[in-house]
Amino acid sequence: MSVQIFQNIINQMKDVINREIGVVDTIGTIIACSDSKKNGEMRSGVRGELTLEENVIVINGYSYRSINNSVQPEYAVYVEGEDSVAEKISAVLMVTFGNIKTLYEERNDKSALIKNILLDNILPNDIYVKAKELHFSLEEPRVVFLVNFHTKNNHVPYDMIQNLFPDKENDFLVSVGEQSIALVKGVKSFVRTEELESIAREIADTLSGEFYITVSVGVGTVVDNIKYLARSFKEAMIALEVGKIFDADKNIICYEDLGIARLIYQLPTTMCDMFIKEVFKREAYESLDNEILSTVVVFFENNLNVSETARKLFVHRNTLVYRLDKVQRLTGLDLREFDHAITFKVAMLVKKYLTNKYVHDRR
C-alpha cells in the first residue's frame, strides 16, 4: 500500500478534524500524520496491541483502531484524545482507510492479473477463476498499446501516461520490461484503426512535449475476451519489430496496417533467399541504382500511374518510361503490368527484410 495515499487523505481531512490524526504500522511507526513532522516517530505501547477486533484501543492519550480488511492487520488509524468524539472519529477513519486500502489492493491485483495474461504466466482456466474473484469483466473489448522508450531513462513517466487514461476500471498500465510499458485499454466494439492511432499519437506527443522522450507505440488488434489479451500484446510487439524493418521513420505502428510485411517477417530466411534468387536472377536487383529504385517506389505510391509519377518526380514522361524500360531489361519485370509490379514489390520488401536481418545477426 502506498504511504503517500494515506498522507494525501489525511492532508485533506486535517482542516476538518481539529485533532491530530494519523496511521501507524504494526510496530507502531507513524507512516502518515496530520503533523507531518511526526512521520517516522515510534508510538510506544502500540506494538502487539493491533488485533482483528474493531474495538477502539486507548494508549497514552490517543485512540487507535486497526484497519481490519486482511488476515492480519497491517495498519491502524489513530486520533488524539480518549473521549467519545475521538472514538467516533477513529471509527470513521477506520472505515475510510479500510475502503481505500481494499480498492488499492484490488486495483493492484487486477494489474497483476493483466500482466500475467500479457506475459503468458497464467493458465487459461486460472484466468477465469482469478477474474471472477476480482469482479473483473471477462467479455469487454480491449486492445494493447505497447510503448517502447528509445533511450534509457532513470524515471519512466508512468504517472503521466496513467493520467492520460484516468478510467482505472477499464484502462490498465503495466510495466513489461525495463524500457517498455503496456497500456490495456477498454474500447468500443467497432473502434476504427484511425481512432487507435490517435490514442497512440496522444501518448507519443505527450511524452515528447512534456519530457522530451522519444517513443514508439505498437498497437495490437481489439480482442473481445480477457484471455486473448496476450495475442493483442504479441501483435503490438510484432508491429514494433516489423515497423523497425520496413518503416523505420514511423513511430506509431498498427498491426492491422502491416499488410504483407508481417507475413514476410514470419518467413524463414532460407525461403526468402530462394525467392529473391528466383525473381532476380544474376543479381539483377543489385544492378539497379538508387535513382531507379527511388523511381520505382514513387511509381508504386502513385498506383502505377505514369503521368502522376512523372509529375511527382519532376521529370518528363519519356524519362520515366526510359527508367521503367531499364527495370524491365535488367529484371525481366514490366512494372506497368500489375502482376509484375506485385512480384517486384514483394521482392523489394523481402530484400529489405533480409538486409536488416543479416545486420541484426552480426551484432
C-alpha positions as CSV (number, residue, x, y, z in Angstrom):
1,M,0.0,0.0,0.0
2,S,1.4,3.4,-0.9
3,V,2.0,5.5,2.2
4,Q,1.6,8.7,0.1
5,I,-2.1,7.8,-0.5
6,F,-2.6,7.7,3.3
7,Q,-0.9,11.0,3.7
8,N,-2.9,12.7,0.9
9,I,-6.2,11.7,2.5
10,I,-5.0,12.9,5.9
11,N,-4.0,16.2,4.4
12,Q,-7.5,16.7,3.1
13,M,-9.0,15.8,6.5
14,K,-6.8,17.7,8.9
15,D,-8.6,21.1,8.4
16,V,-11.9,19.5,9.2
17,I,-10.8,17.4,12.1
18,N,-9.3,19.7,14.6
19,R,-7.2,17.0,16.2
20,E,-4.0,15.1,15.4
21,I,-4.8,12.1,13.2
22,G,-2.6,9.5,11.6
23,V,-1.7,6.0,10.6
24,V,0.8,3.6,12.2
25,D,2.2,0.3,11.0
26,T,2.3,-2.9,13.0
27,I,5.4,-1.9,15.0
28,G,4.0,1.5,16.0
29,T,5.8,3.7,13.4
30,I,3.9,6.7,12.3
31,I,3.7,6.5,8.5
32,A,1.2,9.3,7.9
33,C,0.2,12.1,10.1
34,S,-1.7,15.5,10.1
35,D,1.6,16.8,11.7
36,S,4.0,15.6,9.0
37,K,7.0,16.3,11.3
38,K,6.0,13.3,13.3
39,N,6.2,10.9,10.4
40,G,8.7,8.2,11.3
41,E,8.3,8.5,15.1
42,M,7.6,5.4,17.2
43,R,4.5,5.2,19.3
44,S,5.4,3.2,22.5
45,G,2.9,0.6,23.6
46,V,1.2,0.2,20.2
47,R,3.2,-2.8,19.1
48,G,1.3,-6.0,19.9
49,E,-1.9,-4.2,20.5
50,L,-3.2,-4.3,16.9
51,T,-5.8,-7.0,16.6
52,L,-8.6,-8.1,14.3
53,E,-11.1,-6.7,16.6
54,E,-12.7,-3.4,15.6
55,N,-12.9,-2.0,19.2
56,V,-11.1,1.2,20.0
57,I,-7.8,0.9,21.9
58,V,-6.7,3.8,24.1
59,I,-2.9,4.2,24.6
60,N,-1.2,7.3,26.1
61,G,-3.9,9.8,25.2
62,Y,-4.6,8.5,21.7
63,S,-7.5,6.3,20.4
64,Y,-6.4,3.6,17.9
65,R,-8.4,1.2,15.7
66,S,-6.9,-1.5,13.4
67,I,-7.7,-1.4,9.7
68,N,-9.1,-4.9,9.5
69,N,-9.6,-6.0,6.0
70,S,-6.9,-8.6,5.8
71,V,-5.9,-11.8,7.7
72,Q,-3.5,-9.8,9.9
73,P,-3.9,-6.0,10.4
74,E,-1.1,-4.1,8.7
75,Y,-2.1,-0.6,9.8
76,A,-4.0,1.2,12.5
77,V,-5.6,4.7,12.5
78,Y,-5.4,7.0,15.5
79,V,-6.9,10.2,16.8
80,E,-5.7,12.5,19.5
81,G,-7.9,12.1,22.6
82,E,-9.6,9.4,24.7
83,D,-13.2,10.8,24.7
84,S,-16.3,9.7,22.8
85,V,-15.5,12.2,20.0
86,A,-12.1,10.5,19.4
87,E,-13.8,7.2,19.5
88,K,-16.3,8.2,16.7
89,I,-13.6,9.9,14.6
90,S,-11.4,6.8,14.8
91,A,-14.3,4.7,13.6
92,V,-14.8,6.9,10.6
93,L,-11.1,6.8,9.8
94,M,-11.0,3.1,10.1
95,V,-13.8,2.6,7.6
96,T,-12.4,5.3,5.2
97,F,-8.9,3.9,5.2
98,G,-10.1,0.4,5.1
99,N,-12.1,1.0,1.9
100,I,-9.2,2.9,0.4
101,K,-6.8,0.0,1.1
102,T,-9.2,-2.5,-0.3
103,L,-9.7,-0.5,-3.5
104,Y,-5.9,0.0,-3.9
105,E,-5.1,-3.7,-3.4
106,E,-7.9,-4.8,-5.8
107,R,-6.6,-2.4,-8.4
108,N,-3.1,-3.8,-8.0
109,D,-4.4,-7.4,-8.1
110,K,-6.1,-6.6,-11.4
111,S,-3.0,-5.0,-12.8
112,A,-1.0,-8.1,-11.7
113,L,-3.6,-10.3,-13.4
114,I,-3.3,-8.3,-16.6
115,K,0.5,-8.5,-16.6
116,N,0.4,-12.3,-16.1
117,I,-2.0,-12.7,-19.0
118,L,0.1,-10.5,-21.3
119,L,3.3,-12.5,-20.5
120,D,1.6,-15.9,-20.6
121,N,2.3,-16.5,-16.9
122,I,-1.1,-17.8,-16.1
123,L,-3.2,-20.8,-17.3
124,P,-6.4,-20.2,-19.2
125,N,-8.6,-21.8,-16.5
126,D,-6.9,-19.7,-13.8
127,I,-7.7,-16.5,-15.7
128,Y,-11.4,-17.2,-15.3
129,V,-11.1,-18.0,-11.6
130,K,-9.0,-15.0,-10.8
131,A,-11.1,-12.6,-12.9
132,K,-14.2,-13.8,-11.1
133,E,-12.6,-13.3,-7.7
134,L,-11.7,-9.7,-8.6
135,H,-15.0,-9.0,-10.2
136,F,-13.2,-8.4,-13.5
137,S,-15.4,-8.3,-16.6
138,L,-14.2,-11.0,-19.0
139,E,-16.0,-10.1,-22.2
140,E,-15.2,-6.5,-22.8
141,P,-13.5,-5.2,-26.0
142,R,-9.9,-4.2,-25.1
143,V,-6.7,-3.5,-27.0
144,V,-3.0,-3.4,-26.1
145,F,-0.7,-0.4,-26.8
146,L,3.0,-1.2,-26.3
147,V,5.1,1.9,-25.6
148,N,8.9,1.4,-26.2
149,F,11.2,4.1,-24.9
150,H,14.1,4.7,-27.3
151,T,16.6,5.8,-24.7
152,K,17.1,4.6,-21.1
153,N,15.6,6.8,-18.5
154,N,16.0,6.8,-14.8
155,H,12.4,7.8,-14.4
156,V,9.9,6.4,-16.8
157,P,6.9,8.8,-16.8
158,Y,4.4,6.1,-15.7
159,D,2.2,8.5,-13.9
160,M,2.0,10.8,-16.9
161,I,0.7,8.1,-19.1
162,Q,-1.7,6.9,-16.4
163,N,-3.1,10.5,-16.1
164,L,-4.0,10.4,-19.8
165,F,-6.3,7.5,-19.1
166,P,-8.0,8.1,-15.7
167,D,-10.6,5.3,-16.1
168,K,-9.0,2.9,-13.7
169,E,-11.8,0.4,-14.1
170,N,-11.2,-0.1,-17.9
171,D,-7.6,1.1,-18.5
172,F,-4.6,-0.6,-17.0
173,L,-0.9,0.4,-17.3
174,V,1.7,-2.3,-16.6
175,S,5.5,-2.4,-16.9
176,V,6.6,-5.3,-19.2
177,G,10.3,-4.5,-19.4
178,E,13.0,-2.1,-18.4
179,Q,12.0,0.3,-21.2
180,S,8.5,-0.9,-22.1
181,I,5.0,-0.1,-20.8
182,A,1.8,-1.8,-22.0
183,L,-1.5,0.0,-21.9
184,V,-4.5,-2.3,-21.9
185,K,-7.4,0.0,-22.8
186,G,-11.1,-0.6,-22.9
187,V,-12.6,0.5,-26.3
188,K,-15.8,0.4,-28.2
189,S,-16.6,-2.8,-30.1
190,F,-16.3,-1.3,-33.6
191,V,-13.4,1.1,-32.9
192,R,-11.6,2.2,-36.1
193,T,-7.9,1.8,-36.7
194,E,-7.7,5.6,-37.1
195,E,-9.0,6.1,-33.5
196,L,-6.4,3.7,-32.1
197,E,-3.7,5.5,-34.0
198,S,-5.0,8.8,-32.5
199,I,-4.7,7.4,-29.0
200,A,-1.1,6.2,-29.7
201,R,-0.3,9.6,-31.2
202,E,-1.5,11.3,-28.0
203,I,0.8,9.1,-25.9
204,A,3.8,9.8,-28.1
205,D,3.2,13.5,-28.4
206,T,2.6,14.0,-24.7
207,L,5.8,12.2,-23.8
208,S,7.7,14.2,-26.4
209,G,6.2,17.5,-25.4
210,E,6.4,17.1,-21.6
211,F,9.5,15.0,-21.1
212,Y,11.3,15.3,-24.5
213,I,11.2,11.5,-24.6
214,T,11.0,9.7,-28.0
215,V,9.0,6.5,-28.1
216,S,7.5,4.1,-30.5
217,V,4.0,2.7,-29.9
218,G,2.8,-0.6,-31.3
219,V,-0.9,-1.2,-31.5
220,G,-2.4,-4.7,-31.4
221,T,-5.9,-5.7,-32.6
222,V,-9.0,-5.4,-30.4
223,V,-10.0,-8.6,-28.6
224,D,-13.4,-9.3,-27.0
225,N,-12.2,-11.5,-24.1
226,I,-9.6,-11.0,-21.5
227,K,-8.0,-14.4,-22.3
228,Y,-7.0,-13.1,-25.7
229,L,-5.0,-10.1,-24.4
230,A,-1.7,-12.0,-24.8
231,R,-2.5,-12.2,-28.6
232,S,-3.0,-8.4,-28.8
233,F,0.2,-7.8,-26.8
234,K,2.2,-10.1,-29.2
235,E,0.7,-8.3,-32.2
236,A,1.8,-4.9,-30.7
237,M,5.3,-6.4,-30.3
238,I,5.3,-7.6,-33.9
239,A,4.1,-4.2,-35.1
240,L,7.1,-2.5,-33.5
241,E,9.6,-5.1,-34.8
242,V,8.2,-5.1,-38.3
243,G,8.0,-1.3,-38.2
244,K,11.7,-1.0,-37.4
245,I,12.5,-3.1,-40.5
246,F,10.0,-1.8,-43.1
247,D,9.1,1.7,-42.0
248,A,11.7,3.0,-39.6
249,D,10.5,6.6,-39.9
250,K,7.2,5.8,-38.3
251,N,6.8,5.7,-34.5
252,I,3.1,4.7,-34.5
253,I,2.6,1.2,-36.0
254,C,-0.7,-0.7,-36.0
255,Y,-0.6,-4.4,-36.5
256,E,-3.6,-4.2,-38.9
257,D,-1.7,-1.8,-41.2
258,L,1.4,-4.1,-41.6
259,G,-0.1,-5.9,-44.6
260,I,2.2,-8.3,-46.4
261,A,5.2,-7.1,-44.3
262,R,4.0,-9.1,-41.3
263,L,3.9,-12.3,-43.4
264,I,7.4,-11.7,-44.7
265,Y,8.6,-11.2,-41.2
266,Q,7.5,-14.6,-40.2
267,L,9.1,-16.4,-43.1
268,P,12.4,-18.3,-42.7
269,T,15.4,-16.6,-44.2
270,T,16.2,-19.6,-46.4
271,M,12.8,-19.3,-48.1
272,C,13.3,-15.6,-48.6
273,D,16.7,-16.2,-50.1
274,M,15.3,-18.7,-52.6
275,F,12.5,-16.3,-53.6
276,I,15.0,-13.4,-54.2
277,K,17.2,-15.7,-56.4
278,E,14.2,-16.8,-58.4
279,V,12.9,-13.3,-59.0
280,F,16.2,-11.5,-59.5
281,K,18.5,-13.8,-61.5
282,R,22.1,-13.0,-61.9
283,E,21.9,-10.3,-59.1
284,A,19.7,-8.2,-61.3
285,Y,18.5,-6.2,-58.2
286,E,22.0,-5.1,-57.4
287,S,22.4,-3.6,-60.9
288,L,19.6,-1.1,-60.2
289,D,20.9,2.2,-58.9
290,N,19.4,4.4,-56.2
291,E,17.7,6.7,-58.8
292,I,15.9,3.7,-60.4
293,L,14.8,2.3,-57.1
294,S,13.6,5.6,-55.9
295,T,11.6,6.0,-59.1
296,V,10.1,2.5,-58.5
297,V,9.0,3.5,-55.0
298,V,7.2,6.6,-56.2
299,F,5.7,4.7,-59.1
300,F,4.1,2.2,-56.6
301,E,3.0,5.0,-54.3
302,N,1.1,6.5,-57.2
303,N,-0.7,3.2,-58.2
304,L,1.4,2.6,-61.3
305,N,0.2,5.8,-62.8
306,V,2.9,7.0,-65.3
307,S,1.7,10.6,-65.7
308,E,1.2,11.2,-61.9
309,T,4.6,9.6,-61.1
310,A,6.4,11.8,-63.6
311,R,4.7,14.9,-62.1
312,K,5.7,13.9,-58.6
313,L,9.3,13.2,-59.7
314,F,9.5,16.5,-61.8
315,V,10.7,14.5,-64.8
316,H,9.5,14.2,-68.3
317,R,7.1,11.3,-69.0
318,N,9.6,9.8,-71.5
319,T,12.3,9.9,-68.8
320,L,10.1,7.8,-66.5
321,V,9.3,5.4,-69.3
322,Y,13.0,5.0,-70.0
323,R,13.6,4.1,-66.4
324,L,10.8,1.6,-66.3
325,D,12.1,0.1,-69.5
326,K,15.5,-0.2,-67.9
327,V,14.0,-2.1,-65.0
328,Q,12.3,-4.5,-67.4
329,R,15.5,-5.0,-69.3
330,L,17.5,-5.9,-66.2
331,T,15.0,-7.9,-64.2
332,G,12.5,-9.1,-66.9
333,L,9.6,-7.4,-64.9
334,D,7.4,-4.8,-66.6
335,L,6.2,-2.7,-63.7
336,R,3.4,-1.3,-65.8
337,E,1.8,-4.8,-65.6
338,F,0.0,-5.4,-62.3
339,D,1.3,-9.0,-61.7
340,H,4.9,-8.0,-62.4
341,A,4.5,-5.0,-60.2
342,I,3.3,-7.2,-57.3
343,T,6.2,-9.5,-57.7
344,F,8.7,-6.7,-57.7
345,K,7.1,-5.0,-54.7
346,V,7.1,-8.2,-52.6
347,A,10.7,-8.9,-53.7
348,M,11.7,-5.4,-52.5
349,L,10.2,-6.0,-49.1
350,V,11.9,-9.4,-48.8
351,K,15.2,-7.9,-49.8
352,K,14.8,-5.2,-47.1
353,Y,13.9,-7.8,-44.5
354,L,16.9,-9.9,-45.4
355,T,19.3,-6.9,-45.3
356,N,18.0,-5.9,-41.9
357,K,18.1,-9.5,-40.6
358,Y,21.7,-10.0,-41.6
359,V,22.8,-6.7,-40.0
360,H,21.0,-7.6,-36.8
361,D,22.5,-11.1,-36.7
362,R,26.0,-9.7,-37.0
363,R,25.6,-7.5,-33.9
